[in-house]
Every structure is written in C-alpha cells, then in structure tokens.
C-alpha cells in the first residue's frame, strides 16, 4: 500500500511516498520551498536515484503538489506508473483544538472543523488546509487522513491546560493550553522505550523536541500529561524566532511604547524574537555556536538562555511526574548539537542524569544511548520521523 504524506507550510511542502507493505520503505521524498515567491526551489530524491534540485515558479500549493505528482510519475526519476498506485494521502495538521483527539479520515465535516481551528493556528492551519484541498482537486476521490500535532496532548489534565484567566474565556473561546509536536513526541517516546528495552507503560519520559520550533513533553507511562507549548506554539521554550514564555505585561508595555498593533506584536513574538532576537545574528544554532566560539557575547548569551530554559522545563516535569526514567533529545538541534545536549544536561546529577561525553560527541543524526552506565536515567538521542507516524495512522484509518 503506497501512501503519500504531505506536510504543508505557508511557503513549503515536505513530502514522502511510503510503501507500507514493503517494510514502510520510503520510495521518494522531497521539499518544495519558496512557494508563492518569484522563484521556487524543488528538491527531490527517489530511492536508488540521484537527488535532483532545480528552480521554478511555484505559484501556490496546488502547483506545488502538481510538481510532486509529475516527479513521482516521471519516467526517469519516478517511482510509480500510475496515480492509482497511491491509495491515500496523509496530512500533518497543526491544530485540532478540542474537537480532534485522534487522527481522522477527511470529509466535508473534517474540513469545516479544521477551518474553524484556523483562528487557533492562523500561521499553520491555512497551509495545511491548502494541501488537503489541492489533493482533493488533483486526485479526486483519493482517501485523505489528517494527523494533528495537538491530538497526543489531549490527555493533559485540566489543571495542566487551564490558564489563570476568567474561566468563561475557556468556555466561550476555548482559550487553553493545547501543546504541539505531538506526532514527534509520540514517535520518539515509543522508539526510545524500545531502544532501552523498556515497556513504555512502565516508565516516565521527558521528550525534548529541539528545532527551530521547540517543545518538551512529560509522558507518564505512555500518556502525555504536559507540553511546554500552549494555546499557540509561541509559549514555552525560547526557539529560533519565537519568544517562548514571556510576561504578558512586558508585551503590553512594548506595544504601548512602540505603538504596535496586534499583527505587529504577533510578528514580534513569532518572527523577531527567540535566539535570533537575543543574538541579533541568526535563528540557526550552528551559526550561533560558531559565533560564540569566535567570541561573540550575544551569541553565547542566546545559547545560555536557550539551554537554561530547557533545563528548567526538564526539572519542572520531573517534579510533575515524581521521577524520570528516560530523557530524549530529538529534532534538528536535539539530534545534531552535541554542544547543546551537553550544556542542557550538565549539573543534573542530582536527578540521576549523567551523559557519556565521548558517546555524546560522536552522536549526530542517529539513534543512541548517550548516558553513562551508572546514570539512574537513560538519556537517548532519537531521530524523529513525523512523516512515518502520519503514514502509519493513515494506513490504519483507511484500512479500518
């Protein structure tokens, strides 16, 4: 069974075509960037064939998915002979609100509910919906499944997701903490439990998804009980360009002094803050590490603030679960930055967290146990694969 997985951003589309019967093999994958700009970029790789990259106008998501279909069918780089070989499409959808507690088959009602959630995720859900509608137009009748970033966290107790504001805002406007990166946290938790030879239902896990967007999840015996992101993905950790936790009073003060409207304030906390805002250099951790090594004090400060915030959340989630058995690092930074993993886990021996520096320094972009033999807590680097989670849920739902 071949399943096409699409992860549509505002100006990009990540995709993979899986053969789920053949050991979940990836037949092709790629990334389309700069959609809607003057010139777009196409990156495509088919199994056993050279990677191709070229520039071309991509006016919208429908045009982007048309390009993907042509590449999959192409006589030189294609991997299928007919669109009929694709049995379903699975989509990453950022926000499912309280309505979607699990992945679902897409129909008109589903589309309407995803549309209703746009007000909760105005930066993400519109792009996700564009991908769904584009497939509906280009491959009529193809079953589609929506997999939500928020659904894994619907198990959070009310005392973890309610804000300290008048309760009617939750009742009337659904203002609460939702949590994000659910597909990634779920995937690496299950994978890492197997890696250390434990049943996920017997252990306490903290999963750190550290990338340009970043979040931490407390997983108690396989159940998400808290996530650092909130009503939107801005809350929690400091990220590439997002502020993370911020005193609302400080934001109101800035809006007043700088005469900012709500759109400008939204851009401030989403696009101009985080380590990029602190350093004044870049949202990319690699750039900051290089700059810090060259003596740039603001780059070093950004790294220090980033690591400190992660460390605080780990400590708070240990308290929430009354212990910890497994600490996971995943995402672009978590999987690849030896420096940041070491900085975050330093001076945490009190919690039983000790990492082997030699193993840590030789672990980049691969699964590995990096804790010492005498550590009371397993520390693991786990490569995430949100697309595979989406493909598995899609297969399960359409098979049912």
C-alpha positions in Angstrom: 0.0 0.0 0.0 1.5 3.3 -1.1 0.7 6.4 0.9 1.7 10.0 0.2 2.5 12.1 3.2 2.3 15.9 2.9 3.5 18.5 5.5 2.4 21.8 4.0 3.9 25.0 5.5 3.0 28.6 4.5 5.6 28.6 1.7 6.8 25.0 1.6 5.8 21.4 1.2 7.6 18.4 2.6 6.6 15.1 1.2 7.4 11.4 1.3 5.9 8.4 -0.6 5.8 5.3 1.6 5.3 1.7 0.5 3.8 0.4 3.8 3.7 -3.2 2.7 7.4 -3.3 1.8 8.6 -2.6 5.4 7.4 1.0 5.4 10.0 1.8 2.7 10.4 5.4 1.6 10.1 5.4 -2.2 10.6 9.1 -2.7 10.9 12.3 -0.7 11.5 15.9 -1.2 11.0 19.5 -0.2 9.4 22.4 -2.2 10.4 25.8 -0.9 9.6 29.5 -1.6 6.0 28.7 -2.8 4.3 31.9 -3.9 7.6 33.8 -4.4 9.1 34.7 -7.7 11.2 31.6 -8.0 10.6 28.4 -6.0 13.0 25.6 -5.3 12.4 21.9 -5.8 14.4 19.2 -4.0 13.5 15.6 -4.9 15.1 12.2 -4.2 13.8 8.8 -5.4 15.1 5.6 -4.0 18.3 4.4 -5.8 18.5 7.5 -7.9 20.4 10.8 -7.8 19.0 13.7 -5.9 17.7 16.5 -8.2 17.3 20.2 -7.4 16.0 22.9 -9.6 14.4 26.4 -9.5 11.0 27.0 -10.9 8.0 29.3 -10.2 5.6 27.6 -7.7 2.6 29.9 -7.6 0.6 28.1 -4.9 0.3 24.8 -3.1 -1.8 23.2 -5.9 1.0 24.0 -8.3 3.5 22.5 -5.8 1.6 19.3 -5.5 1.2 19.1 -9.3 5.0 19.2 -9.4 5.3 16.4 -6.8 2.8 14.2 -8.8 4.8 14.8 -12.0 8.1 13.8 -10.3 6.5 10.6 -8.9 5.3 9.6 -12.3 8.4 10.8 -14.3 9.9 8.1 -16.5 13.4 9.0 -15.3 13.1 9.8 -11.6 9.6 8.5 -10.9 8.7 5.6 -8.7 5.1 4.8 -9.8 3.5 4.1 -13.1 0.0 5.4 -12.3 -1.6 7.6 -9.7 -3.9 4.6 -8.9 -0.9 3.1 -7.0 -1.3 5.8 -4.4 -4.1 4.6 -2.0 -4.3 7.5 0.4 -2.7 10.8 1.4 -1.9 11.7 5.0 -1.6 15.3 6.1 0.1 17.0 9.1 -2.4 19.5 10.6 -1.0 21.7 13.3 -4.1 22.4 15.4 -7.1 20.2 16.0 -8.5 22.1 19.1 -10.5 20.1 21.5 -12.5 18.5 18.6 -9.9 16.2 17.3 -8.5 13.8 19.9 -7.2 11.3 17.2 -6.3 11.2 13.6 -9.3 11.2 11.3 -10.5 10.4 7.8 -11.0 13.7 6.0 -14.5 14.6 4.8 -16.5 17.8 4.5 -17.2 17.9 8.2 -13.4 17.5 8.9 -12.5 20.3 6.6 -15.0 22.6 8.2 -13.6 21.8 11.7 -10.0 22.3 10.5 -11.2 25.6 9.1 -12.8 26.5 12.4 -9.4 25.9 14.1 -7.7 28.5 11.8 -8.4 31.1 14.5 -6.3 28.9 16.9 -3.4 28.5 14.5 -3.5 31.2 11.8 0.1 30.6 10.8 -0.2 26.9 10.2 -3.8 25.5 9.6 -4.4 27.6 6.5 -1.4 26.0 4.8 -2.4 22.5 6.0 -5.8 23.0 4.6 -4.4 24.2 1.2 -2.6 20.9 0.9 -5.8 18.9 1.6 -7.9 20.9 -0.9 -5.1 20.7 -3.5 -5.0 16.8 -3.3 -8.8 16.8 -3.5 -8.7 18.8 -6.7 -5.8 16.9 -8.3 -6.6 13.4 -7.3 -10.4 13.3 -6.9 -11.7 10.5 -4.7 -8.4 9.7 -3.0 -8.9 9.0 0.7 -7.1 11.5 2.9 -6.3 11.5 6.6 -5.5 14.4 9.0 -3.0 13.8 11.7 -2.9 16.6 14.3 0.0 18.0 16.3 -2.3 18.6 19.2 -4.1 15.2 19.5 -1.4 13.4 21.5 -1.7 16.1 24.2 -5.5 15.8 24.6 -4.7 13.6 27.6 -3.4 16.5 29.6 -5.3 17.0 32.8 -7.4 20.2 33.2 -5.1 21.6 35.8 -2.2 21.5 33.3 -4.0 23.2 30.5 -6.2 25.9 32.1 -4.8 29.4 32.2 -5.2 31.8 35.1 -7.8 34.0 33.3 -11.6 34.2 33.7 -13.0 30.7 33.1 -15.5 32.0 30.6 -12.7 32.5 28.1 -12.1 28.8 28.1 -15.8 28.1 27.9 -16.6 30.6 25.1 -13.4 30.9 23.2 -11.6 27.7 24.1 -8.5 29.6 25.4 -6.4 26.9 27.0 -3.0 25.2 26.6 -3.1 22.6 23.8 0.5 21.5 23.2 2.2 20.7 19.9 4.7 18.4 18.1 2.6 15.5 19.3 3.4 13.3 16.4 7.2 13.7 17.0 6.9 13.2 20.8 4.8 10.1 20.4 7.1 8.6 17.8 10.4 9.1 19.7 8.9 8.0 23.0 7.8 4.7 21.6 11.1 4.2 19.7 13.3 5.2 22.7 11.5 2.9 25.1 12.2 0.0 22.8 15.8 1.2 22.4 16.4 0.9 26.2 14.4 -2.4 26.4 11.6 -1.0 28.5 7.8 -1.1 28.2 6.6 2.5 27.6 3.7 1.8 30.0 6.1 1.2 32.9 8.3 4.4 32.6 8.4 8.1 33.0 9.7 10.0 29.9 10.7 13.6 29.1 10.9 14.2 25.4 12.8 17.3 24.2 11.9 18.2 20.5 14.5 20.9 19.9 14.5 22.5 16.4 13.6 25.9 15.0 10.4 25.3 16.8 10.9 23.5 20.2 8.8 21.9 22.9 9.1 19.5 25.8 6.6 16.8 26.8 6.1 14.9 30.0 5.0 11.4 29.2 3.9 9.3 32.2 3.5 5.6 31.2 2.8 6.4 27.6 0.4 9.3 28.3 1.2 13.0 27.6 0.5 14.9 30.8 2.0 18.2 29.8 3.7 20.0 26.9 5.6 23.3 27.0 3.7 24.9 24.1 0.3 26.4 24.9 -2.6 28.0 23.1 -0.2 28.6 20.3 3.3 27.3 19.6 4.8 30.5 21.0 4.6 29.5 24.6 7.3 27.5 26.4 10.9 27.3 25.3 12.9 30.0 23.6 13.1 29.0 19.9 14.7 30.1 16.7 12.5 33.2 16.2 9.7 32.7 18.9 10.0 34.3 22.3 8.7 31.3 24.4 7.4 32.2 27.8 7.0 36.0 28.1 5.4 38.2 30.7 2.2 39.4 29.1 2.8 42.7 30.9 6.1 43.2 29.1 4.4 42.6 25.7 1.7 45.1 26.5 4.3 47.6 27.6 6.3 47.2 24.4 3.0 47.5 22.3 2.3 50.8 24.1 5.8 52.3 23.9 6.4 51.2 20.3 2.7 51.8 19.2 2.4 48.3 17.8 -0.9 46.8 16.6 -1.8 43.1 17.3 -0.3 42.0 13.9 3.0 43.7 14.6 3.0 42.3 18.1 2.4 38.8 16.7 5.3 39.3 14.3 7.5 40.4 17.2 7.0 37.3 19.3 6.8 34.8 16.4 9.3 36.1 13.8 11.7 38.5 15.5 12.4 37.0 18.9 14.0 33.8 20.3 17.7 33.2 19.9 17.6 35.3 16.7 16.3 38.3 18.6 18.8 37.8 21.5 21.8 37.3 19.3 21.0 39.6 16.5 22.7 37.1 14.2 20.6 34.1 13.2 17.9 31.6 14.4 20.3 28.8 13.3 22.0 27.1 16.3 25.0 26.3 14.1 25.6 29.9 13.3 25.3 30.8 17.0 27.7 28.1 18.1 30.3 29.3 15.5 29.8 33.0 16.5 30.1 32.1 20.2 33.4 30.2 19.5 34.7 33.4 17.9 33.9 35.4 21.0 30.5 36.9 20.2 29.0 37.6 23.6 25.4 37.9 22.4 25.6 34.6 20.6 26.9 33.0 23.8 24.1 34.6 25.8 21.5 33.3 23.4 22.9 29.7 23.8 23.0 30.1 27.6 19.4 31.3 27.7 18.2 28.5 25.4 19.9 25.8 27.5 18.7 27.2 30.8 15.1 27.3 29.7 15.2 23.7 28.6 16.9 22.7 31.8 14.2 24.4 33.9 11.4 22.6 32.0 13.1 19.3 32.5 13.3 19.9 36.2 9.6 21.0 36.4 8.4 17.9 34.6 10.5 15.6 36.8 8.6 17.2 39.7 5.2 16.8 37.9 5.8 13.1 37.4 7.7 12.5 40.7 10.7 11.0 38.8 12.2 10.3 35.5 13.4 7.1 33.7 14.2 8.3 30.2 15.3 11.7 28.8 15.0 12.1 25.0 16.6 14.6 22.6 15.2 14.9 19.1 14.6 17.4 16.4 17.3 19.2 14.3 19.1 20.6 17.4 18.4 17.7 19.7 19.7 15.2 17.2 22.7 17.1 15.9 24.0 19.6 18.5 26.4 17.7 20.8 27.2 21.1 22.5 23.6 21.9 23.4 22.9 18.3 24.7 26.0 18.6 27.0 25.1 22.1 28.1 21.5 21.2 29.0 22.4 18.0 30.9 25.4 19.5 32.8 25.0 19.7 36.6 21.9 17.5 36.7 23.5 14.6 38.6 21.1 15.3 41.4 18.3 14.0 39.2 20.4 11.0 38.2 21.2 12.4 34.7 24.7 11.7 33.5 25.9 11.6 29.9 29.0 10.0 28.4 30.9 12.8 26.8 32.7 10.6 24.3 29.5 8.9 23.1 27.7 12.3 23.0 30.4 13.9 20.9 30.2 11.0 18.4 26.4 11.0 18.1 24.9 13.2 15.4 21.8 12.4 13.5 21.5 8.9 14.7 19.8 6.9 17.5 22.0 6.3 20.5 22.0 5.9 24.3 24.4 8.7 25.5 24.0 8.2 29.3 26.7 6.7 31.4 26.4 3.1 32.7 26.0 4.4 36.3 23.3 7.0 35.3 19.9 6.5 37.0 18.2 8.0 34.0 18.6 6.8 30.4 19.5 9.7 28.1 18.8 9.0 24.4 19.2 10.7 21.1 16.3 9.6 18.8 15.8 10.6 15.2 12.2 11.7 14.7 10.1 10.8 11.8 6.8 12.6 11.9 6.0 11.5 8.3 6.2 7.8 9.2 3.7 8.4 12.1 1.4 10.1 9.6 1.7 7.2 7.2 1.0 4.7 9.9 -2.1 6.5 11.1 -3.3 6.9 7.5 -2.9 3.2 6.7 -4.7 2.3 10.0 -7.6 4.5 9.3 -8.2 3.7 5.7 -7.8 0.0 6.4 -10.5 0.2 9.0 
